[in-house]
Amino acid sequence: MKISHLTTGEEIIMNILWRLDSAYMREIIEQYPEPKPHPNTISTFLKILVEKEFLTTRKEGRIFQYNVAIPFKDYRKYLLNIFLEEYFNNSSSELIKLLHEENLLKDADFEIKAATILNPEKEKDSELSEFLNDITAPKKKKKKKEKDGKKKNKKKNK
């Protein structure tokens, strides 16, 4: 399944279908916002969306039922990746910094990650970061000498 970019008209139709999951042409026309285009225009968009593999069809008599083939969350992820690549050099931390600077993201909204990215020096002092370091650190090797010594003492006592 290869996802491609949608035009504005295609995206309007996909938003309708993402809400409905599947629909007939008349249902899509009913849901289409004003000003509604000619039905032939909508039909052309639907044909293109089938070719782009965003939709599948099921024929019922003389009409088609259109079903979503690419879920909204997959398309959203695709757009986010393009956005990060083109505007933030694939750096999610740069995006988060901008959102924070523009007051669109509060520290409380994204506490752990935002605190780490926005205040790296603060992270070192944080109790949370100490806890995270403890649980993500490699396992410590058990002391064999103490166990061996205890076993020897048990054998001597018997």
C-alpha positions as CSV (number, residue, x, y, z in Angstrom):
1,M,0.0,0.0,0.0
2,K,1.7,3.1,-1.3
3,I,0.3,6.4,0.1
4,S,0.4,9.4,-2.1
5,H,-0.5,13.1,-1.6
6,L,-4.2,14.1,-2.1
7,T,-5.5,17.2,-3.7
8,T,-7.9,19.4,-1.8
9,G,-10.9,18.0,-3.6
10,E,-9.8,14.4,-3.0
11,E,-9.1,15.2,0.6
12,I,-12.6,16.6,1.1
13,I,-14.1,13.3,-0.2
14,M,-11.7,11.2,1.8
15,N,-12.7,13.1,5.0
16,I,-16.3,12.3,4.3
17,L,-15.5,8.6,3.7
18,W,-13.2,8.4,6.7
19,R,-16.2,9.5,8.8
20,L,-18.6,7.1,7.1
21,D,-16.1,4.2,6.4
22,S,-18.1,3.3,3.3
23,A,-20.7,5.1,1.2
24,Y,-22.6,5.3,-2.0
25,M,-22.2,8.3,-4.4
26,R,-25.5,9.9,-3.2
27,E,-24.4,9.7,0.4
28,I,-21.1,11.4,-0.5
29,I,-22.9,14.2,-2.4
30,E,-25.2,14.7,0.6
31,Q,-22.3,15.0,3.0
32,Y,-20.2,17.2,0.7
33,P,-20.0,20.8,2.0
34,E,-21.4,23.8,0.0
35,P,-20.9,24.8,-2.7
36,K,-21.4,21.2,-4.0
37,P,-19.6,20.4,-7.2
38,H,-21.4,18.7,-10.1
39,P,-21.9,14.9,-9.5
40,N,-19.6,14.2,-12.5
41,T,-16.8,16.0,-10.6
42,I,-17.3,13.9,-7.5
43,S,-17.4,10.8,-9.7
44,T,-14.1,11.7,-11.2
45,F,-12.6,12.3,-7.8
46,L,-13.8,8.9,-6.7
47,K,-12.4,7.2,-9.8
48,I,-9.0,8.9,-9.0
49,L,-9.1,7.8,-5.4
50,V,-9.7,4.2,-6.5
51,E,-6.8,4.4,-8.9
52,K,-4.6,5.8,-6.1
53,E,-5.8,2.9,-3.9
54,F,-7.3,5.0,-1.2
55,L,-10.7,3.4,-1.9
56,T,-12.0,0.1,-3.0
57,T,-15.4,-0.5,-4.7
58,R,-18.1,-3.1,-4.5
59,K,-20.6,-3.1,-7.3
60,E,-24.3,-3.6,-6.3
61,G,-26.4,-3.7,-9.4
62,R,-25.7,-0.5,-11.4
63,I,-24.1,1.4,-8.5
64,F,-20.9,1.3,-6.6
65,Q,-20.2,1.3,-2.9
66,Y,-16.9,3.0,-2.0
67,N,-14.9,1.6,1.0
68,V,-11.9,3.2,2.7
69,A,-8.7,1.3,1.9
70,I,-6.2,3.6,3.6
71,P,-7.2,4.6,7.2
72,F,-7.0,8.3,8.3
73,K,-4.3,7.6,10.8
74,D,-2.0,6.2,8.1
75,Y,-2.6,9.2,5.8
76,R,-2.0,11.6,8.8
77,K,1.3,9.8,9.6
78,Y,2.3,10.1,5.9
79,L,1.6,13.8,5.9
80,L,3.5,14.3,9.3
81,N,6.5,12.6,7.9
82,I,6.5,14.8,4.8
83,F,6.0,17.9,7.0
84,L,8.9,17.0,9.3
85,E,11.1,16.2,6.3
86,E,10.4,19.4,4.4
87,Y,10.2,22.0,7.2
88,F,12.2,20.5,10.2
89,N,15.0,18.4,8.6
90,N,13.4,15.3,10.0
91,S,13.8,16.6,13.6
92,S,10.8,16.1,15.8
93,S,12.6,18.0,18.6
94,E,12.7,21.1,16.3
95,L,9.0,20.8,15.8
96,I,8.3,20.5,19.5
97,K,10.6,23.6,20.2
98,L,8.6,25.6,17.7
99,L,5.3,24.5,19.2
100,H,6.5,25.5,22.6
101,E,7.8,28.8,21.5
102,E,4.5,29.6,19.8
103,N,2.6,28.6,23.0
104,L,0.9,25.8,21.1
105,L,2.4,23.1,23.4
106,K,2.7,23.4,27.1
107,D,5.2,21.5,29.2
108,A,2.3,19.8,31.0
109,D,0.9,18.5,27.7
110,F,4.0,16.6,26.9
111,E,5.9,16.6,30.2
112,I,8.7,14.0,29.8
113,K,9.7,14.6,26.2
114,A,9.2,18.4,26.2
115,A,11.1,18.8,29.4
116,T,14.0,16.8,27.9
117,I,14.1,18.6,24.6
118,L,13.4,22.2,25.9
119,N,15.6,22.1,29.0
120,P,18.4,19.5,28.6
121,E,20.3,20.9,31.5
122,K,17.3,20.7,33.8
123,E,16.9,17.0,32.9
124,K,20.1,16.1,34.6
125,D,18.8,17.4,37.9
126,S,15.3,15.9,37.6
127,E,14.2,13.1,39.9
128,L,12.2,11.7,37.0
129,S,15.3,11.6,34.7
130,E,17.2,9.8,37.5
131,F,14.4,7.2,37.7
132,L,14.3,6.8,33.9
133,N,18.1,6.3,33.9
134,D,17.9,3.7,36.6
135,I,15.2,1.7,34.8
136,T,16.9,1.9,31.4
137,A,20.4,1.2,32.6
138,P,22.0,-2.1,31.8
139,K,21.4,-4.8,34.5
140,K,24.0,-5.0,37.2
141,K,25.8,-8.3,37.6
142,K,25.2,-10.1,40.8
143,K,28.1,-10.6,43.1
144,K,29.1,-14.2,42.8
145,K,31.6,-14.1,45.6
146,E,29.1,-13.3,48.3
147,K,26.8,-16.1,47.2
148,D,29.7,-18.6,47.0
149,G,30.8,-17.5,50.5
150,K,27.3,-18.0,51.9
151,K,27.1,-21.5,50.4
152,K,30.5,-22.4,52.0
153,N,29.3,-21.1,55.4
154,K,26.1,-23.2,55.1
155,K,28.1,-26.3,54.3
156,K,30.5,-25.8,57.3
157,N,27.5,-25.2,59.7
158,K,26.0,-28.6,58.7
